[in-house]
């Protein structure tokens, strides 16, 4: 959807077709917004993570889909008018509707929709692990923030603890957690790994890796990746990045 939106925005409409092009661009903007919000919200709802919030976001995505369908009708009308103004009366304008059930814009109907999906997906194997972003714990500890950078207290080396969650419905074995650490002006990166021997569905395991070199005053970045495990489809929450600096 984003590629379609970008392609549309790069088009330069011919004279007299600026208005329909504006409607079409708005259609793709709204649809892209709906698609980008829908998938993570649905995933969280199926995993019973913040169900109320996820249901509300899904309903909002469906509302955006409905809005895009209605705006598309204005695009069709304006495109036809622009064609007729130039003496073109046989324009073929295809229909486009992405939300067939308008009742899904209601939150209560979305809850039923999620329940129906769970009934089906509950019978299927789902595999996936995730890095729990907010669980990170640095040693030395975080004492402040400056923009996008965390500020750590001074120390001779750095240890990092993070929680990894099994968001699938089967037991996972030998889940690899990888940390890659780099600092501004330092050519060599440091990489450390840890293997979680077993993690049950919905469980979290705490992983600590120590011995990262301290570079006081330098901008540093740490990338943490869990898995992916075989057959994992949704990879958006497998990796997190942290930017930080240590006090001089």
C-alpha positions as CSV (number, residue, x, y, z in Angstrom):
1,X,0.0,0.0,0.0
2,X,2.9,2.4,0.7
3,X,4.4,1.7,-2.7
4,X,1.1,2.5,-4.4
5,X,0.8,5.7,-2.4
6,X,4.3,6.8,-3.3
7,X,3.8,6.0,-7.0
8,X,0.6,8.1,-6.9
9,X,2.3,11.0,-5.2
10,X,5.0,11.0,-7.9
11,X,2.4,11.3,-10.7
12,X,1.9,14.7,-12.2
13,X,-1.7,14.9,-13.4
14,X,-2.5,16.4,-16.8
15,X,-4.4,19.6,-17.0
16,X,-8.1,19.4,-15.9
17,X,-7.4,16.2,-14.0
18,X,-5.8,17.8,-10.8
19,X,-9.0,17.4,-8.8
20,X,-9.6,13.7,-9.4
21,X,-5.9,13.1,-8.8
22,X,-6.2,14.8,-5.5
23,X,-9.1,12.5,-4.5
24,X,-7.2,9.4,-5.6
25,X,-4.1,10.4,-3.6
26,X,-6.3,10.9,-0.5
27,X,-7.8,7.5,-1.1
28,X,-4.3,5.8,-1.0
29,X,-3.2,7.9,1.9
30,X,-6.1,6.8,4.0
31,X,-5.8,3.1,2.9
32,X,-2.2,3.1,3.7
33,X,-2.9,4.4,7.2
34,X,-5.6,1.8,7.6
35,X,-3.3,-1.1,6.5
36,X,-0.4,-0.1,8.6
37,X,-2.4,0.1,11.8
38,X,-4.6,-2.9,11.1
39,X,-2.0,-5.7,11.1
40,X,-0.2,-5.0,14.5
41,X,-3.6,-4.3,16.2
42,X,-5.0,-7.6,14.9
43,X,-1.9,-9.5,16.0
44,X,-2.1,-8.0,19.5
45,X,-5.8,-8.8,19.7
46,X,-5.2,-12.4,18.7
47,X,-2.5,-12.7,21.3
48,X,-4.8,-11.1,24.0
49,X,-2.5,-8.1,24.3
50,X,-4.4,-4.9,25.2
51,X,-7.6,-6.3,23.7
52,X,-9.7,-3.2,24.3
53,X,-7.1,-0.9,22.8
54,X,-6.5,-3.3,19.9
55,X,-10.2,-3.6,19.2
56,X,-10.5,0.1,19.1
57,X,-7.6,0.4,16.7
58,X,-9.0,-2.3,14.4
59,X,-12.4,-0.5,14.4
60,X,-10.6,2.7,13.5
61,X,-8.8,1.0,10.6
62,X,-12.1,-0.4,9.3
63,X,-13.5,3.2,9.5
64,X,-10.6,4.5,7.5
65,X,-11.2,1.7,4.9
66,X,-14.9,2.8,4.7
67,X,-13.9,6.4,4.3
68,X,-11.5,5.5,1.5
69,X,-14.2,3.7,-0.3
70,X,-16.5,6.7,-0.1
71,X,-13.8,9.1,-1.3
72,X,-13.1,6.8,-4.2
73,X,-16.7,7.4,-5.4
74,X,-15.9,11.1,-5.5
75,X,-12.7,10.3,-7.5
76,X,-14.8,8.3,-10.0
77,X,-17.3,11.2,-10.4
78,X,-14.6,13.9,-10.8
79,X,-12.6,11.8,-13.2
80,X,-15.8,11.3,-15.3
81,X,-16.5,15.1,-15.2
82,X,-12.9,15.9,-16.2
83,X,-13.2,13.5,-19.1
84,X,-16.5,14.9,-20.3
85,X,-15.1,18.5,-20.1
86,X,-12.5,17.4,-22.7
87,X,-15.1,15.6,-24.8
88,X,-14.2,12.1,-23.5
89,X,-17.4,10.3,-22.6
90,X,-16.3,6.7,-22.6
91,X,-13.8,6.5,-19.7
92,X,-13.7,3.1,-18.1
93,X,-13.5,3.7,-14.3
94,X,-13.2,0.5,-12.3
95,X,-14.9,0.2,-8.9
96,X,-12.8,-0.2,-5.8
97,X,-14.1,-1.3,-2.4
98,X,-12.0,-2.8,0.4
99,X,-14.5,-2.9,3.2
100,X,-17.5,-5.0,2.2
101,X,-19.0,-5.2,5.7
102,X,-19.8,-1.7,6.9
103,X,-20.9,-3.0,10.3
104,X,-17.2,-3.6,11.1
105,X,-16.8,0.1,11.8
106,X,-18.6,-0.6,15.1
107,X,-16.4,-1.7,18.0
108,X,-18.8,-4.3,19.3
109,X,-18.9,-6.0,15.9
110,X,-15.1,-5.9,15.8
111,X,-15.0,-7.9,19.0
112,X,-17.2,-10.6,17.3
113,X,-14.9,-10.4,14.3
114,X,-11.8,-11.1,16.4
115,X,-13.6,-13.9,18.2
116,X,-14.4,-15.6,14.9
117,X,-10.8,-15.3,13.8
118,X,-9.6,-16.8,17.0
119,X,-11.9,-19.8,16.6
120,X,-10.1,-20.5,13.3
121,X,-6.6,-19.5,14.2
122,X,-6.8,-21.4,17.5
123,X,-6.8,-24.6,15.5
124,X,-3.6,-23.6,13.6
125,X,0.0,-23.5,14.7
126,X,1.3,-20.0,15.2
127,X,5.0,-19.3,15.8
128,X,6.7,-16.1,16.9
129,X,8.9,-14.5,19.5
130,X,9.3,-10.8,20.4
131,X,11.7,-8.5,22.1
132,X,9.7,-6.6,24.9
133,X,11.0,-3.1,24.2
134,X,10.0,-1.5,27.5
135,X,11.6,-4.3,29.6
136,X,15.2,-3.3,28.9
137,X,17.5,-2.7,31.8
138,X,21.0,-1.3,31.5
139,X,23.8,-1.6,34.0
140,X,25.1,1.1,34.7
141,X,21.5,2.4,35.0
142,X,19.7,5.0,32.9
143,X,19.8,8.3,34.6
144,X,18.4,10.7,32.0
145,X,17.3,11.1,28.4
146,X,18.5,13.6,25.8
147,X,16.4,13.5,22.7
148,X,16.5,10.0,21.3
149,X,19.5,9.0,23.5
150,X,19.4,7.4,26.9
151,X,22.0,8.6,29.3
152,X,23.8,5.9,31.4
153,X,25.7,6.5,34.6
154,X,29.5,6.0,34.3
155,X,31.0,2.6,34.5
156,X,33.8,0.4,33.2
157,X,31.5,-1.9,31.1
158,X,27.9,-2.3,30.1
159,X,25.4,-5.1,30.8
160,X,22.0,-5.4,29.2
161,X,18.9,-7.3,30.4
162,X,15.8,-7.7,28.2
163,X,12.7,-9.9,28.2
164,X,11.8,-12.2,25.3
165,X,8.3,-13.4,24.8
166,X,6.9,-16.4,23.0
167,X,3.9,-15.0,21.2
168,X,3.0,-18.2,19.4
169,X,0.9,-21.1,20.6
170,X,3.6,-23.8,20.7
171,X,6.7,-24.3,22.8
172,X,9.9,-22.9,21.3
173,X,13.3,-24.4,21.8
174,X,16.8,-22.9,21.2
175,X,15.7,-19.4,20.6
176,X,18.7,-17.2,19.7
177,X,19.0,-13.7,21.1
178,X,21.6,-11.6,19.4
179,X,23.0,-8.2,20.5
180,X,25.1,-6.0,18.2
181,X,26.8,-3.0,19.8
182,X,28.6,-0.2,18.1
183,X,30.0,3.2,19.1
184,X,30.6,6.4,17.2
185,X,34.2,6.6,15.9
186,X,34.9,2.9,16.7
187,X,35.3,0.7,13.6
188,X,34.8,-2.6,15.4
189,X,31.4,-3.8,16.5
190,X,30.7,-6.1,19.4
191,X,28.3,-9.0,19.0
192,X,27.1,-11.4,21.7
193,X,24.5,-14.2,21.6
194,X,22.4,-16.1,24.1
195,X,20.3,-19.2,23.5
196,X,17.0,-19.6,25.4
197,X,16.7,-23.4,25.7
198,X,12.9,-23.5,26.1
199,X,10.1,-20.9,26.3
200,X,6.4,-21.8,26.6
201,X,3.6,-19.9,24.8
202,X,2.9,-16.5,26.3
203,X,5.9,-16.8,28.7
204,X,8.7,-14.3,29.0
205,X,12.4,-15.1,29.6
206,X,14.9,-12.6,30.9
207,X,18.2,-12.5,29.0
208,X,21.3,-10.8,30.3
209,X,24.5,-10.2,28.3
210,X,27.5,-8.5,29.9
211,X,30.9,-7.3,29.0
212,X,30.2,-4.6,26.4
213,X,32.9,-2.0,26.3
214,X,32.1,1.4,27.8
215,X,32.8,4.5,25.7
216,X,32.0,7.5,27.9
217,X,30.8,10.5,26.0
218,X,30.4,8.6,22.7
219,X,27.1,8.0,20.9
220,X,26.3,4.3,21.0
221,X,23.7,2.0,19.5
222,X,22.6,-1.5,20.6
223,X,20.5,-3.7,18.4
224,X,18.7,-6.7,20.0
225,X,17.1,-9.4,17.9
226,X,15.2,-12.5,19.0
227,X,14.8,-15.4,16.6
228,X,13.1,-15.5,14.2
229,X,11.9,-19.0,14.9
230,X,11.1,-21.4,12.0
231,X,7.7,-20.5,10.4
232,X,7.5,-17.1,12.0
233,X,5.5,-14.7,9.8
234,X,5.2,-11.4,11.7
235,X,8.8,-10.0,12.3
236,X,8.1,-6.4,13.2
237,X,8.7,-7.0,16.9
238,X,11.7,-9.3,16.6
239,X,14.2,-6.4,16.7
240,X,14.6,-3.3,18.8
241,X,17.3,-0.6,18.8
242,X,18.5,1.6,21.6
243,X,20.7,4.7,21.3
244,X,22.6,5.8,24.4
245,X,25.6,7.6,25.8
246,X,27.5,7.0,29.0
247,X,28.4,9.9,31.3
248,X,32.1,11.0,31.2
